[in-house]
Amino acid sequence: MVDEETRYEAVRSRDARFDGEFFFAVETTGIYCRPSCPAVTPKRQNVRYYTTAAAAQGSGFRACRRCRPDAVPGSAEWNVRADVVGRAMRLIGDGVVDREGVGGLAGRLGYSARQVQRQLTAEVGAGPVALARAQRAHTARVLLQTTPLRVTEIAFAAGFASVRQFNDTMREVYARTPTQLRADAPNRSRAVASSAGIPLRLAHRGAYRAGPVFDLLARESVPGVEELSGSGAGSRIFRRTLRLPHGTGVVSVDEAGHEQPGARAEHRGGWLDARIHLTDLRDLTTAVGRLRRLFDLDADPYAIDERLGADPRLAPLVAARPGLRSPGAVDPDELALRLVAGPTEAARLVERYGKRLDAPCGTLDRLFPAPEALADEPGTLGALARALADGTVRLDAGADRDDAETALRALPGMDARTAALIRMRALGDPDVALPGDDSAAWRPWRSYARQHLHAEGQL
């Protein structure tokens, strides 16, 4: 836990390494900000600190218009933690509260709604409803400032129950009406029709080594579902289809990232450009969250590189590739099935069982088959598909990682290495050791150590 002295020093030095790890609010202005906000540093006695934007909003503070604290990367803590709070935060990020309510969230976690409310409030300063509300407000602001959709359409697309609730929330969070927020868009001419997709900046903290991530996506690419265009490193674009709760989508992500303007080298961060086409705009929050997991955008490269860089074997690898990530998955069930099937078999499954998109996008015309479509396949693949379909194996954002691996290992033919890879990629566990490459010195970042060794050709 970062103490108040460290937090104030981060605010005073405008240290972007802490963006998303905490927020600060100024009592004399009623505004909350990210630590790297370029505004004049407030006096220490006027500053209050919050773990989440929702907690700051719940205390009556409004989001800063200058630093846009709602657009920062998520806290890396929620990826690392395997307890109920970490699992709850991942599920809320996936939009579960909007789709299933607090009762649905609690049911997935195996706790009562009251217990979940109490634990989240104690740890992050806000309950599940407030956390989901903050997320809806951010989604609405993105839609207001990047699309020409009518305000009424945006209200329901962002997950609000009524236009009145939408208007009230936007005024409370941003001190602006939806119409004023749209007028405040930095590049109003860039707003595009929904048919052209929603342009997004997927923010990350610290350095981001995109090349190895795109190399992996290229090796794993399945025709009809994914494609990479562009020939040179740094110029590639990754595109793929998405199965989402309310519909389908197609997303493109540009390998060429951008650094945060004006950031000091040691505090640098930036973003990847993306564009999302959705059949139902209610899926925007979920789609963004899943992309962030695929590209591991909420990681803390400062902590990871510091730990792994202290190991003699890894030190030169970390120095050569600062900000190397451990890619996750946009669809955990799909990834698990593909890891078991292998690339050639995965392509066959798509050709035979993949559901065709109503509106194909170039060569992307199918979704990877859902588990229930593969239940009659023989061997381990069929056993896994049946277990995913009936809930015997759960790989969603809130799944207990130990329970999931135990259930995977119980499937006929499932080997320890594949189960560990599923835990690493599908469940986004940052500390997985595959059989034969364990090292206690790399904890809690063994998944990242493996990425360094793989990138260097040592695996």
Buried (B, 14 or more C-beta within 10 A) or exposed (E): EEEEEEBBBBBEBBBBBBBBBBBBBBBEBEBBBBBBBEEEBBEEEEBBBBBBBBBBBBBEBBBBEEBBBBBBBBBBBBBBBBEBBBBBBBBBBBBBBBBBBBEBBBBBBEBEBEEBBEBBBEBBBBBBBBBBBBBBBBBBBBBBBBBEBEBEBBBBBBBBEEBEEBBEBBBBBBBBEBEEBBEBBEEEEEBBEBEEBBBBBBBBBBBBBBBBBBBBBEEBBBBBBBBBEBEEEEEBBBBBBBBBBBBBBBBBBBBEBBEBEEBEEEBBBBBBBBBBBBBEBBBBBBBBBBBBBBBBBBBBBBBBBEBBBEBEBBEEBBEEBBBBBBBBBBBBBBBBBBBBBEEEBBBEBBEEBBBEBEEEBEEBBBBBBBBEBBBEBEEBBBBBBBBBBEEBBBBBBBBBBEEBBEBBEEBEEBEEEBBBBBBBBBBBBBBBBBEEBEBEEBEEBBBBBBBBBBBEEEE
